[in-house]
Amino acid sequence: MEDNETIRTIKERRAIRDYNTERDVPDELIYKIIEAGTYAPSAENQQPWRIVVVRDKETQEFIGQIAVDRTVELFGRATPRQELERRLGYIRSKASLERTIEILITGRRFEYIKGRPETNGAPVLLVLCVDQTHVGNSQPTLRGTGGVYGWSSPRHAIIAGAMMLQNMCLAAASLGLGTCVSSVQLDHFDDVGAISERLGIPYPHWVPILCLTVGYPKFERTLGPPRQPPEEIAFLNRWGEPFTLGGAE
């Protein structure tokens, strides 16, 4: 069975960290990308998400520098060399492996978030925030309850936000744009607070959880790391029972 256009877009999407800085992304396209994101599912259709569109270069620089600093701390100091090599084991070329490790331990991997032309930075940065109480505007009877019938509301909000961002990535790819999801600048509580203050986010009610850079790719998309096939990750009816195209043997 051949892939249709939607499945091809999913398979061809790649994380883009080098952008054509001579081409801006018009607001009309950013609007379409965000609109596509709003069609993601959410519990009780509460839509517990907000997007801050960041075009201000000083703010991009501020958020990008946090990502760089945390990457240096995480990969340059806290993670042993052998662990980096293990995680990047899919890279066959030794030269490519060394180059990848170098840009990780120096933090250069996240320079693109700053939006600088000299480092092929992204022209637009989107910051995804979710409602910690998961109380949206579509279910007025649930306002103030902190969730649906006592269930864990923050978890539902994070799940919904992640699905929204994936919609946005695929919509951007379908429009010929590149994106890259990052969270390293939002993995530490201090950084979440600092970025919330910079963007005027009413934290902790609303919490920024992910960033998405958007722009036209500077280079053609290249083949990404290999994916595990369904035969290796899916089970039929019970854990450990292989799911195959032929069904149960």
Order of alpha helices (4+ residues) and beta strands (2+ residues): alpha-alpha-beta-alpha-alpha-alpha-beta-alpha-beta-alpha-beta-alpha
